[in-house]
């Protein structure tokens, strides 16, 4: 085989030499005739080499860069595409190469010479400035890229294909929330779906643990009888969509609103998560935000001091004497209690701190607002909480909570006497930090 390639190579060199010789020794008309003949010979030689060493183009990598969002007149995302192509086979000369982004996308001829596309054996080439679109009706799907060499044989075709996931975060399944929770642990969910997706296949995904991706935690709550539950909501992420750690159930749009994954979801020693997905026939999909059902961990007064200051990234201030009779100097939480005291956030007139008592929302809220130097204020429509009356010590703090935004999450009641949980504290710290 090597001897065969060498003979073809030397034939090519000889032909080129002949053209050069004639150019200097013959008339122009004869040269043009012979040149045409020799070039035809070279083309035939190249085709014979290609047959013996087929081209093998491979899409190695694709990156998408969003360049336009949907508008009222054009409901599509637009992306600029960059492809990295490698040739694992023989040299390609002036091939007719077509790039396509699949159904509904444009096809383009790829050229890097006047006659077509050339890439030496073992060479790599970057294709730029190709564009694809994705419907603004969906959160995600796939773009199915193809490279097709029309006029040359290829050794391997499987690596001419490359599927790229597309994901846009703002949920198309809107306003997901807990509507009710029965005593057996079954949730009744509420969410809204666009009319065009009402007949899609619906899936409810549930997971547990801590390794869940997403945006900022948005505090939510629900009262069921005499019980009060806190949960969270955050923007979904592609990592959740492609993860295999979630359990999926295929259901209808209505049955997706009733789901059970634990007998006592708020009492488990692990966080639970849930989101809803609606899938079209072409596998494009819509998703909801993620609901988080965290453990309802109530804080003691000592535990609050540490948890709050850690979340706030506060520098500990431990100098001076602590006057509380029930706080031991060698206790684990004492440096944090002393820091709250030194910051002026605790009452210096009291002799007892009650470190093992549960801290209530009423006790905690003034500490948080004072720490973050939030100006006390009220807004139109006050009072906003049925259980916090004007004239009470808590009133200005509760109204400030509402006026600055975070208080809207609590509905009509603040529940001031309820023990403060880690979720509650985390929500306020994230809001004011």
C-alpha positions as CSV (number, residue, x, y, z in Angstrom):
1,X,0.0,0.0,0.0
2,X,2.8,2.5,0.9
3,X,4.5,1.7,-2.5
4,X,1.1,2.4,-4.2
5,X,0.7,5.8,-2.5
6,X,4.3,6.8,-3.3
7,X,3.8,6.0,-7.0
8,X,0.7,8.2,-7.1
9,X,2.6,10.9,-5.3
10,X,5.5,10.8,-7.8
11,X,3.0,10.8,-10.7
12,X,1.5,14.0,-9.3
13,X,4.9,15.7,-9.0
14,X,5.8,14.6,-12.5
15,X,2.7,16.0,-13.9
16,X,3.3,19.4,-12.2
17,X,6.8,19.4,-13.5
18,X,5.6,18.8,-17.0
19,X,3.2,21.8,-16.7
20,X,6.1,24.0,-15.5
21,X,8.4,22.9,-18.4
22,X,5.7,23.5,-21.0
23,X,5.0,26.9,-19.6
24,X,8.5,28.0,-20.3
25,X,9.0,26.3,-23.7
26,X,5.6,26.4,-25.5
27,X,3.0,28.7,-26.7
28,X,0.4,30.0,-24.3
29,X,-2.5,28.2,-26.1
30,X,-0.8,24.8,-25.9
31,X,0.1,25.4,-22.2
32,X,-3.6,26.0,-21.4
33,X,-4.6,22.8,-23.1
34,X,-2.0,20.7,-21.4
35,X,-2.7,22.4,-18.0
36,X,-6.3,21.5,-18.3
37,X,-5.4,17.9,-19.1
38,X,-2.9,17.7,-16.2
39,X,-5.4,19.2,-13.7
40,X,-7.9,16.5,-14.7
41,X,-5.3,13.9,-14.1
42,X,-4.5,15.4,-10.7
43,X,-8.2,15.3,-9.8
44,X,-8.5,11.7,-10.8
45,X,-5.4,10.9,-8.7
46,X,-6.8,12.7,-5.7
47,X,-10.1,10.7,-6.0
48,X,-8.2,7.4,-6.1
49,X,-6.3,8.4,-3.0
50,X,-9.5,9.4,-1.3
51,X,-11.0,6.0,-2.1
52,X,-8.1,4.2,-0.6
53,X,-7.9,6.5,2.5
54,X,-11.4,7.8,3.1
55,X,-12.1,11.0,4.9
56,X,-13.3,10.8,8.5
57,X,-14.7,14.1,9.8
58,X,-15.7,14.2,13.4
59,X,-17.5,16.9,15.4
60,X,-15.4,17.2,18.5
61,X,-17.1,20.0,20.3
62,X,-19.9,22.5,19.9
63,X,-20.5,25.7,21.9
64,X,-23.7,27.9,21.7
65,X,-23.7,31.6,22.6
66,X,-27.1,33.2,22.9
67,X,-27.3,36.3,20.8
68,X,-31.1,37.1,20.9
69,X,-34.0,36.4,23.2
70,X,-37.7,36.0,22.1
71,X,-39.6,39.1,21.1
72,X,-43.3,39.7,20.5
73,X,-42.7,39.4,16.7
74,X,-40.2,36.5,16.8
75,X,-40.7,34.0,19.6
76,X,-37.3,32.3,19.4
77,X,-34.0,32.3,21.1
78,X,-31.1,32.7,18.7
79,X,-27.7,31.2,19.2
80,X,-24.3,31.6,17.5
81,X,-22.7,28.2,17.0
82,X,-19.0,27.3,17.0
83,X,-18.0,23.8,16.0
84,X,-14.6,22.1,16.3
85,X,-14.1,19.5,13.5
86,X,-11.2,17.0,13.3
87,X,-10.3,14.8,10.3
88,X,-9.3,11.3,11.5
89,X,-9.1,10.0,7.9
90,X,-7.4,10.9,4.7
91,X,-6.9,14.4,3.4
92,X,-10.1,16.1,2.1
93,X,-9.7,18.5,-0.9
94,X,-12.6,20.8,-2.0
95,X,-15.3,18.6,-0.6
96,X,-19.0,19.7,-0.6
97,X,-19.6,19.8,3.1
98,X,-23.1,20.7,4.5
99,X,-23.8,21.7,8.1
100,X,-27.3,21.3,9.5
101,X,-28.9,21.9,12.9
102,X,-31.7,19.4,12.3
103,X,-35.4,19.8,11.6
104,X,-36.5,23.4,11.3
105,X,-32.9,24.8,11.1
106,X,-31.1,26.1,8.1
107,X,-28.5,24.1,6.2
108,X,-25.3,25.8,5.1
109,X,-22.4,24.8,2.8
110,X,-19.1,25.0,4.7
111,X,-16.3,26.5,2.6
112,X,-12.7,27.4,3.4
113,X,-11.6,27.4,-0.3
114,X,-13.1,28.8,-3.5
115,X,-14.2,25.3,-4.5
116,X,-15.4,23.8,-1.1
117,X,-13.9,22.5,2.1
118,X,-10.4,21.2,2.5
119,X,-8.9,19.6,5.6
120,X,-5.6,17.6,5.7
121,X,-5.4,14.2,7.4
122,X,-5.1,14.8,11.2
123,X,-6.1,18.4,10.8
124,X,-8.6,20.4,12.9
125,X,-10.8,23.2,11.8
126,X,-13.2,25.6,13.6
127,X,-16.5,26.4,11.9
128,X,-17.9,29.7,13.1
129,X,-20.9,32.1,12.6
130,X,-23.5,29.4,12.0
131,X,-26.8,30.2,13.7
132,X,-29.7,28.1,15.2
133,X,-32.9,29.1,16.8
134,X,-35.0,27.6,19.6
135,X,-38.7,28.2,20.4
136,X,-39.5,30.6,23.2
137,X,-42.4,28.3,24.2
138,X,-40.0,25.9,25.9
139,X,-37.4,25.8,28.6
140,X,-35.3,23.1,27.0
141,X,-34.7,20.6,24.3
142,X,-31.9,19.5,22.0
143,X,-30.3,20.7,18.7
144,X,-29.3,17.8,16.5
145,X,-26.2,18.9,14.5
146,X,-25.1,17.0,11.4
147,X,-22.1,17.3,9.0
148,X,-22.8,15.7,5.6
149,X,-20.0,15.3,3.0
150,X,-22.0,15.1,-0.3
151,X,-19.3,14.1,-2.9
152,X,-16.7,12.0,-1.0
153,X,-16.9,8.7,0.8
154,X,-16.5,8.8,4.6
155,X,-15.0,6.0,6.7
156,X,-17.2,6.7,9.8
157,X,-20.5,8.5,9.9
158,X,-21.5,8.2,13.6
159,X,-19.1,11.0,14.6
160,X,-20.7,13.4,12.1
161,X,-23.6,13.9,14.6
162,X,-23.6,15.9,17.8
163,X,-26.5,16.7,20.0
164,X,-26.4,19.8,22.2
165,X,-28.9,20.5,25.0
166,X,-30.5,23.9,25.1
167,X,-31.9,25.2,28.4
168,X,-33.4,28.6,29.3
169,X,-34.1,29.0,33.0
170,X,-37.3,31.1,33.5
171,X,-40.0,28.5,34.2
172,X,-42.8,28.1,31.7
173,X,-44.8,26.1,34.2
174,X,-45.6,29.0,36.5
175,X,-46.6,29.7,40.1
176,X,-46.0,26.2,41.5
177,X,-46.9,26.1,45.2
178,X,-48.3,23.8,47.9
179,X,-52.1,24.1,48.1
180,X,-52.6,21.6,50.8
181,X,-51.0,18.7,52.8
182,X,-53.1,15.9,54.2
183,X,-52.3,13.8,57.2
184,X,-50.9,10.9,55.1
185,X,-48.2,13.1,53.6
186,X,-49.9,13.7,50.2
187,X,-49.3,17.1,48.7
188,X,-51.9,19.0,46.7
189,X,-49.9,21.2,44.3
190,X,-51.0,24.2,42.3
191,X,-49.4,25.4,39.1
192,X,-50.3,27.0,35.8
193,X,-49.5,25.6,32.3
194,X,-49.8,27.4,29.0
195,X,-52.7,26.2,26.9
196,X,-50.5,24.8,24.1
197,X,-49.0,22.4,26.7
198,X,-52.1,21.2,28.3
199,X,-52.0,17.8,26.5
200,X,-48.3,17.2,26.8
201,X,-46.9,14.3,28.8
202,X,-46.3,15.4,32.4
203,X,-43.6,14.1,34.7
204,X,-43.1,14.8,38.4
205,X,-39.5,14.6,39.6
206,X,-38.7,14.1,43.2
207,X,-35.3,13.9,44.9
208,X,-33.6,14.2,48.2
209,X,-30.3,15.2,49.8
210,X,-28.4,18.4,49.3
211,X,-26.8,18.2,45.8
212,X,-29.5,20.2,44.0
213,X,-28.7,23.1,41.7
214,X,-30.7,26.2,41.3
215,X,-31.2,29.9,42.1
216,X,-31.8,31.7,45.3
217,X,-34.0,30.2,48.0
218,X,-37.5,31.9,48.0
219,X,-39.3,31.4,51.3
220,X,-42.8,30.0,51.2
221,X,-45.2,28.7,53.9
222,X,-48.5,27.0,54.4
223,X,-50.9,26.6,57.3
224,X,-52.7,23.3,57.5
225,X,-55.2,23.3,60.4
226,X,-53.2,24.3,63.5
227,X,-49.9,23.4,61.9
228,X,-47.5,25.7,60.0
229,X,-45.0,24.5,57.5
230,X,-42.1,26.3,55.8
231,X,-40.8,25.3,52.4
232,X,-38.8,27.0,49.6
233,X,-38.8,27.6,45.9
234,X,-35.9,28.3,43.6
235,X,-35.2,28.6,39.9
236,X,-34.5,25.3,38.2
237,X,-31.2,24.4,36.6
238,X,-30.0,22.2,33.7
239,X,-28.0,20.1,36.1
240,X,-31.2,18.9,37.7
241,X,-32.7,18.1,34.3
242,X,-29.8,15.9,33.1
243,X,-29.2,14.3,36.6
244,X,-30.2,10.7,37.0
245,X,-30.6,11.1,40.8
246,X,-34.2,12.2,40.5
247,X,-37.2,9.8,40.6
248,X,-39.6,10.4,37.7
249,X,-43.3,9.7,37.5
250,X,-45.3,10.1,34.2
251,X,-48.7,11.5,34.9
252,X,-51.4,13.7,33.5
253,X,-51.5,17.5,34.1
254,X,-54.2,17.1,36.8
255,X,-52.8,14.0,38.6
256,X,-49.4,15.9,38.7
257,X,-51.0,18.1,41.2
258,X,-51.4,15.3,43.8
259,X,-48.1,13.7,44.8
260,X,-46.8,11.7,47.8
261,X,-43.2,10.8,48.4
262,X,-43.0,10.5,52.1
263,X,-45.3,9.8,55.0
264,X,-44.0,12.9,56.9
265,X,-42.0,15.0,54.4
266,X,-41.4,17.8,56.8
267,X,-40.3,15.5,59.7
268,X,-37.7,13.5,57.7
269,X,-34.0,14.0,58.5
270,X,-33.3,14.8,54.9
271,X,-34.5,17.6,52.5
272,X,-36.9,16.6,49.7
273,X,-37.2,18.3,46.4
274,X,-39.8,18.4,43.6
275,X,-40.4,19.9,40.2
276,X,-42.8,19.3,37.3
277,X,-41.9,18.8,33.6
278,X,-44.2,18.8,30.5
279,X,-42.8,17.1,27.4
280,X,-43.9,17.8,23.8
281,X,-43.9,15.2,21.0
282,X,-40.6,16.5,19.7
283,X,-39.0,16.1,23.2
284,X,-38.9,19.9,23.8
285,X,-40.1,20.6,27.3
286,X,-41.3,23.1,29.9
287,X,-40.3,23.0,33.6
288,X,-41.4,24.5,36.9
289,X,-39.3,25.9,39.6
290,X,-38.0,23.5,42.2
291,X,-39.9,23.1,45.5
292,X,-37.7,22.4,48.5
293,X,-39.2,20.7,51.6
294,X,-36.5,21.2,54.2
295,X,-36.4,19.8,57.7
296,X,-38.4,22.0,60.2
297,X,-35.5,22.6,62.5
298,X,-36.4,24.9,65.4
299,X,-33.6,26.9,67.0
300,X,-32.8,27.4,70.6
301,X,-31.7,30.8,71.7
302,X,-28.1,29.6,71.9
303,X,-28.3,27.8,68.6
304,X,-29.8,30.9,66.9
305,X,-26.8,33.0,68.0
306,X,-24.3,30.7,66.2
307,X,-26.5,29.9,63.2
308,X,-27.4,33.6,62.5
309,X,-23.9,35.0,62.9
310,X,-22.4,32.2,60.8
311,X,-24.9,32.9,58.0
312,X,-24.2,36.6,58.3
313,X,-20.4,36.0,58.1
314,X,-20.0,38.1,61.2
315,X,-16.7,38.6,63.0
316,X,-16.8,37.3,66.5
317,X,-16.4,39.9,69.3
318,X,-15.6,38.0,72.5
319,X,-13.9,40.6,74.7
320,X,-15.5,41.7,78.0
321,X,-17.6,40.1,80.6
322,X,-20.9,38.4,79.8
323,X,-23.5,39.2,82.5
324,X,-25.9,36.4,81.9
325,X,-26.0,34.0,84.8
326,X,-27.2,31.0,82.8
327,X,-24.5,31.2,80.0
328,X,-21.3,29.3,80.8
329,X,-18.0,30.6,79.6
330,X,-16.9,27.3,78.2
331,X,-20.1,26.5,76.3
332,X,-19.8,26.0,72.6
333,X,-22.2,28.8,71.7
334,X,-20.9,31.4,74.3
335,X,-18.6,33.3,71.8
336,X,-21.7,33.9,69.6
337,X,-24.0,35.0,72.4
338,X,-21.2,37.3,73.6
339,X,-20.9,38.7,70.1
340,X,-24.6,39.5,70.0
341,X,-24.3,41.2,73.4
342,X,-21.2,43.2,72.4
343,X,-23.0,44.4,69.2
344,X,-25.8,45.8,71.3
345,X,-28.4,43.3,70.0
346,X,-29.4,41.9,73.4
347,X,-31.0,43.5,76.4
348,X,-28.3,44.4,79.0
349,X,-30.8,44.8,81.8
350,X,-31.7,41.1,81.9
351,X,-29.6,38.6,84.0
352,X,-30.8,35.5,82.2
353,X,-30.4,34.6,78.5
354,X,-32.4,31.3,78.6
355,X,-30.0,29.6,76.1
356,X,-32.0,26.3,75.9
357,X,-35.4,27.9,75.3
358,X,-36.7,28.0,71.7
359,X,-36.3,31.5,70.2
360,X,-39.5,32.9,68.7
361,X,-40.0,34.9,65.6
362,X,-40.9,37.9,67.7
363,X,-37.6,37.7,69.6
364,X,-35.5,37.1,66.6
365,X,-36.8,39.7,64.1
366,X,-35.5,42.8,65.9
367,X,-32.1,41.3,66.2
368,X,-31.9,40.6,62.5
369,X,-33.1,44.1,61.5
370,X,-30.8,45.9,63.9
371,X,-27.8,43.8,62.8
372,X,-28.3,44.8,59.2
373,X,-29.1,48.5,60.1
374,X,-32.5,48.3,58.4
375,X,-34.4,51.6,59.0
376,X,-37.8,51.0,60.6
377,X,-40.7,52.0,58.3
378,X,-44.3,51.3,57.4
379,X,-46.0,51.2,54.0
380,X,-49.4,51.9,52.6
381,X,-52.1,49.5,53.8
382,X,-50.6,48.9,57.3
383,X,-51.1,47.0,59.4
384,X,-50.3,44.0,57.1
385,X,-50.4,41.2,59.7
386,X,-53.6,40.2,61.5
387,X,-51.7,39.0,64.5
388,X,-49.4,42.0,65.1
389,X,-51.3,45.1,66.3
390,X,-50.3,48.7,66.2
391,X,-48.9,49.8,69.5
392,X,-47.2,46.5,70.2
393,X,-43.3,46.4,70.5
394,X,-43.1,44.1,67.4
395,X,-45.4,46.3,65.2
396,X,-42.7,48.5,63.7
397,X,-40.4,45.6,63.1
398,X,-43.1,43.5,61.4
399,X,-44.2,46.4,59.2
400,X,-40.6,47.1,58.2
401,X,-40.3,43.4,57.2
402,X,-43.3,43.9,55.0
403,X,-42.3,47.3,53.6
404,X,-38.8,46.1,52.6
405,X,-40.2,43.0,50.8
406,X,-39.5,39.8,52.7
407,X,-42.7,40.1,54.7
408,X,-44.9,39.4,51.7
409,X,-44.0,35.7,51.9
410,X,-45.8,35.3,55.2
411,X,-49.3,36.0,54.0
412,X,-51.9,37.6,56.4
413,X,-50.2,36.3,59.6
414,X,-46.7,36.6,61.0
415,X,-47.1,34.0,63.8
416,X,-44.9,35.9,66.2
417,X,-45.0,33.3,69.0
418,X,-43.9,30.5,66.7
419,X,-40.3,29.1,67.2
420,X,-38.0,30.4,64.6
421,X,-36.6,27.7,62.3
422,X,-33.3,27.6,60.4
423,X,-35.3,28.1,57.2
424,X,-36.9,31.3,58.6
425,X,-33.5,32.7,59.7
426,X,-31.8,31.8,56.4
427,X,-34.5,33.5,54.4
428,X,-34.2,36.8,56.3
429,X,-30.3,36.7,56.3
430,X,-30.3,36.1,52.5
431,X,-32.8,39.0,52.1
432,X,-30.9,41.6,54.1
433,X,-27.3,40.4,53.8
